[in-house]
Amino acid sequence: MAEAIEQLYQQVILDHSRQRHGAGELATFDGESFQVNPTCGDEVRLRVRLEHPEDPAGAPRISELGWVGQGCSISQASLSVLHDLTLGTDVREAEELGETFRELMHARGAELEAGRQDALGDATAFVGVARYPARIKCALLGWMALRDALAHALTGAPEEEHR
């Protein structure tokens, strides 16, 4: 049974590395980040556009997310999954997903609590990647870029200055 799940997880990663959801550069954006994994040369430029709620107490939502990059199938698949999980979420939800994914990577192959891991959807496929310390940075590259791009979007200059 465990072998069948491992094969399913590998297939999810391969599918996402081939069909890269969100791949493409956004022309207008609120925040961006360029990240490089110096260990293997993977790189990504990730851009986000936020939609601000009418209610001042509400958190902005990720209305668009695009990325361009190159690297191994793990980094590219992780970016694709990240896109699917975070597009349309508010900034707080996106950060919670990122934190859960980081926990998964630092668990070194052990599964998280059912409720926490279930929130990750296809990102649970990376549980096997966490067994290989050299590959963890590959899987986390896009998530680090998202965190940085959101920080720039929330504290940076207005969108018009990024055109």
C-alpha positions in Angstrom: 0.0 0.0 0.0 2.8 2.5 0.9 4.5 1.8 -2.4 1.3 2.6 -4.3 0.9 5.9 -2.4 4.6 6.7 -3.1 4.0 6.1 -6.8 0.9 8.3 -6.8 2.9 11.1 -5.1 5.6 10.8 -7.7 3.0 11.0 -10.4 1.5 14.1 -8.9 4.9 15.8 -8.9 5.7 14.7 -12.5 2.3 16.0 -13.7 2.7 19.4 -12.0 6.3 19.7 -13.4 5.0 19.1 -16.9 1.7 21.1 -16.7 3.0 24.2 -14.7 0.0 25.9 -13.3 0.5 29.7 -13.0 3.7 29.7 -15.1 3.9 33.0 -16.9 4.9 36.5 -16.0 2.4 39.0 -14.7 2.7 42.4 -16.4 1.1 44.3 -13.5 1.6 43.2 -9.9 1.8 44.4 -6.3 4.8 42.4 -5.2 7.5 40.2 -6.6 10.4 38.1 -5.4 13.4 36.6 -7.2 14.8 33.5 -5.4 17.7 31.2 -6.2 18.7 28.0 -4.7 22.5 28.3 -4.8 22.9 24.5 -4.1 21.5 23.4 -7.4 20.8 26.6 -9.4 17.0 26.5 -9.3 15.5 30.0 -9.7 12.1 31.7 -9.7 10.6 35.1 -10.2 7.2 35.1 -8.6 4.7 38.0 -8.8 1.4 38.6 -7.0 -1.5 40.9 -7.5 -3.7 41.5 -4.5 -7.4 42.4 -4.3 -8.2 44.5 -1.3 -11.5 44.0 0.5 -14.0 46.7 1.1 -14.0 45.8 4.8 -10.9 47.3 6.3 -10.7 44.4 8.8 -10.5 41.9 6.0 -7.3 40.6 4.6 -6.3 41.2 1.0 -6.7 38.2 -1.4 -4.3 36.9 -4.0 -6.2 37.7 -7.2 -3.3 36.8 -9.6 -0.1 34.8 -9.1 2.4 34.2 -11.9 5.9 32.9 -12.0 8.8 32.2 -14.3 11.7 30.0 -13.4 13.9 27.1 -14.2 15.0 24.1 -12.2 14.4 20.6 -11.3 11.0 18.9 -11.4 10.5 19.3 -7.7 10.9 23.1 -7.7 8.7 23.5 -10.7 6.0 21.2 -9.4 6.1 22.9 -6.0 5.5 26.2 -7.7 2.6 24.8 -9.7 1.0 23.3 -6.6 1.6 26.6 -4.7 -0.3 28.4 -7.4 -3.3 26.1 -7.2 -3.4 26.2 -3.4 -3.0 30.0 -2.9 -4.7 31.6 -5.8 -7.9 33.3 -4.5 -7.0 32.8 -0.8 -6.4 35.7 1.5 -2.9 36.6 2.6 -3.4 35.0 6.1 -4.6 31.7 4.6 -1.7 31.7 2.1 0.8 32.2 5.0 -0.8 29.4 7.0 -0.5 27.1 3.9 3.1 28.1 3.6 3.8 27.4 7.2 2.1 24.0 7.0 4.2 23.1 3.9 7.4 24.2 5.7 6.4 21.9 8.6 5.9 19.1 6.2 9.3 19.6 4.7 10.9 19.7 8.1 9.1 16.6 9.3 11.7 14.5 7.2 9.1 12.2 5.7 6.8 11.9 8.7 3.2 12.8 8.0 1.6 15.8 9.8 -1.6 15.7 11.8 -4.5 14.7 9.5 -6.3 18.1 9.6 -3.1 20.0 8.9 -1.8 17.8 6.1 -5.3 17.6 4.4 -5.2 21.4 3.9 -2.2 20.9 1.6 -4.0 19.0 -1.2 -1.6 18.0 -3.9 1.3 19.4 -1.8 1.1 16.3 0.4 2.9 14.6 -2.5 6.1 16.3 -1.3 6.2 14.3 1.9 8.7 11.9 0.3 10.9 14.8 -0.9 11.3 15.8 2.8 13.3 12.6 3.4 16.1 14.0 1.2 17.6 17.2 2.9 19.2 18.3 -0.4 15.8 18.4 -2.1 14.0 20.3 0.6 15.3 23.7 -0.6 14.0 22.8 -4.1 10.5 22.3 -2.8 10.6 25.4 -0.6 11.9 27.8 -3.2 8.5 28.9 -4.5 7.1 29.2 -0.9 9.9 31.4 0.1 9.3 33.6 -3.0 5.6 33.8 -2.2 6.3 34.9 1.4 8.7 37.6 0.2 6.4 38.8 -2.7 3.5 39.1 -0.3 5.6 41.1 2.1 6.6 43.5 -0.7 3.0 43.7 -1.8 1.8 44.6 1.7 4.5 47.1 2.5 5.8 48.3 -0.8 5.0 50.9 -3.4 1.7 51.0 -5.1 1.1 48.8 -8.1 1.6 51.5 -10.6 5.3 51.8 -9.7 5.9 48.2 -10.6 4.8 48.4 -14.2 
